[in-house]
């Protein structure tokens, strides 16, 4: 019985990782494993093509999506670290609280 290269898990991890990039780049915890899962599956399929059915192209696309989202998360994580080191954690919290209060007043 041949295995299928199913990129669904990679896509789900990548998209959830993109949504989590708003939390200081923490989406890297999901997008990095998605990238490595896709890479390992592609490597396995190339080393043993008889054990897999179908093409590797969908998994390569999923790997590309995971890589792009991982880069976005890394950049946002670097930006967050820069913000914390320059203005400080307390100032970031104060700015965040002001934004939440303004959003609540707008409703």
C-alpha positions, 0 to 999 in steps of 0.5 A: 500500500502506497502512502499519499503525500498529504500537505493538509497538516502543513497548511493548517500549522502554517495558517494558524502560525500566521494568525499567531504572528500577531502575538509577538512572532510566536507563530514560529512555534507552529510554522517551523515544525510545518516547514520541517515536516514538509521537508522530511516528507519531500525527502522521504518521497524522493529517496523512496518514490515507490512507497509514495503515490502522486507528485511532490509538487503539492507538498513543495507548495506547502513547504514554500507557504510554511517557509514564507510564514516562518520568515514573517514570524521571525521578522515580527519576533525580531521587531518585538524583541527590538521594541522591548529592548528600546522602549521597555516592557512597561511602556509596551503594556501601557500603550497596549492598554491605551489601545484596548481602552480606545477600542472599547470606547469606540464601541 
